[in-house]
Structures are given as structure tokens and as C-alpha cells.
Amino acid sequence: MEQASTADQTTVDQTIAEQIAEKLGPYLGVHNAKNAVKTFSRSVFGRDPDTLTIEDLPVLLEGLRPMLRTLVGKDSAESVLRAIEREVKA
């Protein structure tokens, strides 16, 4: 059986919200990224970010899109959203 790499293991140990915030961090700063995930989780789903599932991801990303476009520009926003879609794991 293959052993998971350190990066893969980190992803497995992180919640969906933590993985999203980690990807947003370089664009928004760590604190703002965590707050953005928390705020949008509560406003879009009415629940805390630690309850997010992989099935919630498309709706959450659509909620984050306008804010990200305003803060980092269209190209950077689309780039980070694609990376989140590709790399966040359940």
C-alpha cells in the first residue's frame, strides 16, 4: 500500500474550510482568508465553516467570486477559484 505524501496528509487532516482558507491566504492574508470563509459559510449556508462539505464547495465559491474579483482582480480571482476546485479534498 502506498503511503500518502506529507502534502496529501495535511490536506486529509484539514477541514474543507481550512483548505479553502489556505488557498485564499496568499491573496487575502491568513486572517482575512479565514474570516472570508467563515462569513460566507454563515451567510450562504447559515452554518459554521467547520460543517462545510465538499458538496458545498461550488455554491461557496460562487459566493466568494464577486468579493475576490473586487479585491484581487478577475484573473487572480478565477485562478484561485480554479485551484480551490482542483485541490480541495474531502
C-alpha positions as a printed NumPy array, in Angstrom:
array([[  0.   ,   0.   ,   0.   ],
       [  1.275,   3.466,  -0.928],
       [  1.975,   5.938,   1.816],
       [  0.442,   9.425,   1.487],
       [  2.866,  12.282,   0.976],
       [  3.144,  14.965,   3.631],
       [  1.163,  17.43 ,   1.476],
       [ -1.592,  14.859,   0.913],
       [ -1.697,  14.017,   4.615],
       [ -2.012,  17.708,   5.524],
       [ -4.993,  18.014,   3.181],
       [ -6.62 ,  14.928,   4.687],
       [ -6.185,  16.324,   8.207],
       [ -7.649,  19.725,   7.303],
       [-11.326,  20.621,   7.135],
       [-12.784,  21.9  ,   3.881],
       [-12.834,  25.413,   5.389],
       [ -9.163,  25.204,   6.396],
       [ -8.17 ,  24.045,   2.921],
       [-10.083,  26.903,   1.286],
       [ -8.616,  29.486,   3.673],
       [ -5.124,  28.136,   2.995],
       [ -5.608,  28.669,  -0.752],
       [ -7.035,  32.168,  -0.226],
       [ -4.297,  33.172,   2.238],
       [ -1.707,  34.319,  -0.302],
       [ -4.316,  36.595,  -1.898],
       [ -6.134,  37.938,   1.177],
       [ -3.785,  37.291,   4.075],
       [ -4.292,  34.434,   6.538],
       [ -6.648,  36.257,   8.909],
       [ -8.827,  37.719,   6.137],
       [ -8.971,  34.369,   4.343],
       [-10.252,  32.596,   7.46 ],
       [-12.779,  35.36 ,   8.069],
       [-13.973,  35.271,   4.458],
       [-14.636,  31.523,   4.657],
       [-16.417,  31.948,   7.994],
       [-18.517,  34.886,   6.805],
       [-19.572,  33.283,   3.528],
       [-20.251,  29.926,   5.151],
       [-22.595,  31.587,   7.6  ],
       [-24.262,  33.873,   5.055],
       [-24.646,  31.305,   2.264],
       [-25.414,  28.176,   4.318],
       [-26.339,  29.545,   7.736],
       [-23.79 ,  27.348,   9.467],
       [-20.257,  27.367,  10.781],
       [-17.364,  26.737,   8.396],
       [-16.286,  23.537,  10.145],
       [-19.519,  21.946,   8.861],
       [-18.721,  22.573,   5.176],
       [-18.66 ,  19.524,   2.933],
       [-17.166,  19.011,  -0.488],
       [-20.701,  19.228,  -1.897],
       [-20.933,  22.81 ,  -0.565],
       [-17.845,  23.902,  -2.47 ],
       [-19.431,  25.064,  -5.778],
       [-22.015,  27.255,  -4.03 ],
       [-19.457,  28.694,  -1.605],
       [-17.05 ,  29.529,  -4.426],
       [-19.809,  31.325,  -6.328],
       [-20.48 ,  33.333,  -3.178],
       [-16.791,  34.239,  -2.84 ],
       [-16.312,  35.117,  -6.532],
       [-17.589,  38.754,  -6.506],
       [-15.571,  39.658,  -3.403],
       [-12.418,  38.067,  -4.805],
       [-12.829,  39.823,  -8.153],
       [-13.106,  43.157,  -6.351],
       [-10.129,  42.562,  -4.072],
       [ -7.653,  40.783,  -6.336],
       [ -8.945,  41.293,  -9.871],
       [-10.753,  38.982, -12.255],
       [ -7.759,  36.926, -13.423],
       [ -6.352,  36.264,  -9.951],
       [ -9.823,  35.523,  -8.586],
       [-10.536,  32.974, -11.299],
       [ -7.087,  31.438, -10.836],
       [ -7.516,  30.88 ,  -7.094],
       [-11.099,  29.625,  -7.511],
       [ -9.93 ,  27.057, -10.078],
       [ -7.111,  25.983,  -7.738],
       [ -9.591,  25.524,  -4.892],
       [-11.913,  23.458,  -7.11 ],
       [ -8.993,  21.291,  -8.198],
       [ -7.104,  20.875,  -4.932],
       [ -9.58 ,  20.895,  -2.027],
       [-10.348,  17.336,  -0.945],
       [-12.966,  15.808,   1.319]])
